[in-house]
Amino acid sequence: MKKQIIFLILLALLLFVGCEQKTEEHVPADVIPREQMIDIMVDAWFMESVIHNTIKEYERLEPVSVSMYKDFFEEHDITKEQFEQSIKYYMRDDESSQEFVQECSQRFEERKEELTGVADPVLQPQ
């Protein structure tokens, strides 16, 4: 009888531990919070668009790009290292990277529509 009680207690403990809900994974301290990072990525996409659509000569591209990114990091109060670490974190696997890029893309289109007043016909619901 004693063995059965011990067995039942161990079984209950195993079930309890096995059925424990998974907690949210630990986000490293140097990773920019997701919503803020999405906004930062959207701003970066707009900035990259400006850089590549206005600078036609490759020789002038790098100094302008470096200068704009320096201002960009200061404006967002982040470091280049934080930006890079955050990108690595949000792109760590296929599923998380697809979700992240999809959210960034959606936010980009919303912002573009706000700025231009024109929605992208490809992304409009049918």
ZIGIRA-V769606 format. One line per field, one symbol per residue. ss: DSSP state (A for helix, B for strand, O for the rest). psi: psi as a letter, one per 40 degrees, with the letter a starting at -180 (. if undefined). Layout:
BEGIN
ss: ???
psi: ???
END
This chain:
BEGIN
ss: OAAAAAAAAAAAAAAAAAOOOOOOOOOOOOOOOAAAAAAAAAAAAAAAAAAAAAOOOAAAAAAAAAAAAAAAAAAOOOOAAAAAAAAAAAOOOAAAAAAAAAAAAAAAAAAAAAAAOOOOOOOOOO
psi: ddddddddddddddddddehihihihhidehhiddddddddddddddddddeedhdhddedddddddddddddddefiiddddddddddefdidddddddddddddddddddddddehihddeii.
END
